[in-house]
Amino acid sequence: MPRIPLGYQAKAYINTSTTGTPAWMEIDIIRNVTLNLEKGEADVTTRGAQGWKEVLPTLKEASIDTELVWDTTHTIFAKFLEAFLNDNNLEFLFLDGDVKTTGSQGLRAVCGIFKFSRDEQLDGALLANVSLKPTYGAVKPSWYTVTSGTP
């Protein structure tokens, strides 16, 4: 029977070392994650399309929307906040399973933090709503699959 991953089994990691020899630290204060993958499109409609618009896929785009528990004493929270305030980039890995499990897969990318807002719901914990997007860096965004012997 195939493994159907559940949301709570997915893992998010931040690289605390170099891109060549990454040290993946689990982001344990993360809550919900939405990994958005899209493609741009080029209009290639011709008169021969008989009234139908025709397009070709172009550049891939990714963005990650997530929530962190607002804990200013937590090391990872501090990394996110510092990166946002100082325009620094961080390397992330968003997998559908554990980084030590062969076959886990997801997005690996160096990201900038484009949103860092605080959610203050009356009946809940304070949360940081965070939006990440791949940015210029040594590691280009890629679909990463854990193989035997990785990360």
C-alpha positions as CSV (number, residue, x, y, z in Angstrom):
1,M,0.0,0.0,0.0
2,P,1.4,3.4,-0.9
3,R,2.4,5.8,1.8
4,I,-0.1,8.7,1.9
5,P,1.6,11.5,3.9
6,L,-0.4,13.5,6.4
7,G,0.2,17.2,7.0
8,Y,1.7,16.7,10.4
9,Q,4.2,14.2,9.0
10,A,5.7,16.8,6.6
11,K,8.9,18.4,7.8
12,A,10.5,21.8,7.2
13,Y,14.2,22.4,7.7
14,I,16.6,25.3,7.7
15,N,20.3,24.9,6.8
16,T,22.6,25.9,9.6
17,S,25.8,25.1,7.7
18,T,27.0,25.6,4.1
19,T,25.1,24.8,0.9
20,G,27.8,22.2,0.0
21,T,27.5,20.3,3.2
22,P,24.1,21.3,4.7
23,A,23.2,20.6,8.3
24,W,19.4,20.5,8.3
25,M,17.7,21.6,11.5
26,E,14.0,20.9,11.8
27,I,11.9,24.0,12.2
28,D,10.0,22.6,15.2
29,I,7.9,25.8,15.8
30,I,6.3,25.7,12.4
31,R,2.5,25.2,12.1
32,N,0.7,25.2,8.8
33,V,2.7,25.3,5.5
34,T,1.4,26.0,2.0
35,L,3.9,25.3,-0.7
36,N,2.8,27.2,-3.8
37,L,4.2,26.0,-7.2
38,E,3.1,27.7,-10.4
39,K,4.3,28.4,-13.9
40,G,4.1,31.5,-16.0
41,E,2.7,31.4,-19.4
42,A,3.5,32.6,-22.9
43,D,0.7,33.4,-25.3
44,V,1.3,31.5,-28.6
45,T,-2.1,32.0,-30.0
46,T,-2.3,32.1,-33.8
47,R,-5.1,32.7,-36.2
48,G,-5.0,28.9,-36.9
49,A,-6.2,28.3,-33.3
50,Q,-9.8,29.0,-34.5
51,G,-10.8,31.3,-31.7
52,W,-9.0,29.4,-28.9
53,K,-6.2,30.9,-26.8
54,E,-3.1,28.8,-26.8
55,V,-0.3,29.1,-24.2
56,L,3.0,27.4,-23.3
57,P,4.4,27.1,-19.8
58,T,7.4,29.3,-19.0
59,L,9.2,30.0,-15.7
60,K,8.4,28.1,-12.6
61,E,7.5,30.1,-9.4
62,A,7.5,29.0,-5.8
63,S,6.4,30.6,-2.6
64,I,5.9,29.3,0.8
65,D,3.3,30.7,3.3
66,T,3.6,29.5,6.9
67,E,3.0,30.2,10.5
68,L,5.6,30.1,13.3
69,V,4.7,30.1,17.0
70,W,5.7,33.6,18.3
71,D,8.6,32.6,20.6
72,T,11.3,35.3,20.6
73,T,13.6,33.1,22.7
74,H,13.6,30.3,20.1
75,T,16.8,30.1,18.0
76,I,14.9,29.4,14.7
77,F,12.4,32.2,15.4
78,A,15.3,34.6,15.9
79,K,16.9,33.4,12.6
80,F,13.6,34.2,10.7
81,L,13.2,37.6,12.3
82,E,16.8,38.6,11.8
83,A,16.7,37.5,8.2
84,F,13.5,39.6,7.6
85,L,14.8,42.7,9.4
86,N,18.3,42.6,7.7
87,D,17.3,41.4,4.2
88,N,19.3,38.1,4.6
89,N,18.5,34.9,2.8
90,L,18.2,31.4,4.4
91,E,18.3,28.0,2.8
92,F,15.2,25.8,3.4
93,L,14.0,22.3,2.7
94,F,10.3,21.6,2.7
95,L,9.7,17.8,2.6
96,D,6.7,15.5,2.7
97,G,8.5,13.4,5.3
98,D,11.7,13.2,7.3
99,V,15.1,14.3,5.9
100,K,16.4,10.9,7.0
101,T,13.7,8.9,5.2
102,T,14.6,7.7,1.7
103,G,12.0,8.9,-0.8
104,S,10.9,12.0,1.1
105,Q,10.7,14.9,-1.4
106,G,10.0,18.6,-1.7
107,L,11.4,22.0,-2.4
108,R,15.0,23.0,-1.6
109,A,15.7,26.7,-2.1
110,V,17.5,29.8,-0.8
111,C,14.7,32.1,0.2
112,G,14.1,35.7,1.2
113,I,11.5,36.5,3.8
114,F,8.9,38.8,2.2
115,K,6.3,38.9,5.0
116,F,6.6,38.6,8.7
117,S,3.4,39.7,10.4
118,R,2.0,38.9,13.8
119,D,-1.4,37.2,14.2
120,E,-3.1,38.0,17.5
121,Q,-6.2,35.8,17.7
122,L,-8.2,36.2,20.9
123,D,-8.4,32.5,21.5
124,G,-5.0,31.4,20.2
125,A,-1.2,31.7,20.6
126,L,0.6,34.6,18.9
127,L,1.8,33.5,15.5
128,A,4.1,34.9,12.9
129,N,2.6,34.7,9.4
130,V,5.7,34.3,7.2
131,S,6.0,34.3,3.4
132,L,9.1,33.0,1.7
133,K,10.2,33.1,-2.0
134,P,13.3,31.7,-3.7
135,T,15.9,34.3,-4.3
136,Y,19.3,34.6,-5.8
137,G,21.8,32.3,-4.2
138,A,24.3,29.5,-4.7
139,V,21.6,26.9,-4.5
140,K,19.0,27.2,-7.2
141,P,15.5,26.1,-6.4
142,S,15.1,22.4,-7.0
143,W,12.8,19.5,-6.3
144,Y,14.8,17.4,-3.8
145,T,14.4,13.7,-3.2
146,V,16.1,12.0,-0.2
147,T,18.2,9.1,-1.5
148,S,20.2,6.6,0.5
149,G,23.2,8.4,1.9
150,T,21.7,11.9,1.7
151,P,21.2,14.6,3.0
